Amino acid sequence: MKKPKLVLSVNQLRSRPPGAAMSAEDFAIYASYQINAGGLFVGTLKVIRKTDGRMLFPFQGAPVLGPYPSRQEAREAAVRHGELIVRSDIANPES
């Protein structure tokens, strides 16, 4: 079974008035999990800045989120990491 591909279309991009501060609503966090070869769970994460469509995570050399003994722990770790990326990008936006 193939996983569906997550796509952010141009219609979903958010426009922001010039000079307006970014907020958590300007980002999309997609968190899930996968089972690795050892039978443990690793978190999967995709973080996208909606204002310009830029994918902030994963990136080349991104860390593996896990492994964890349960699905719930892996997914929660992915969500926490996504929220950290969002807070960091709001504080220090990369262009």
Protein Blocks (a to p, Z undefined) as FASTA:
>chain_A
ZZddddddfklpccddehiacdfklpccdddddddfkopacdddddddfknopafbdceh
iacedddfbfklmmmmmmmmmmmmmmmmmmmccZZ
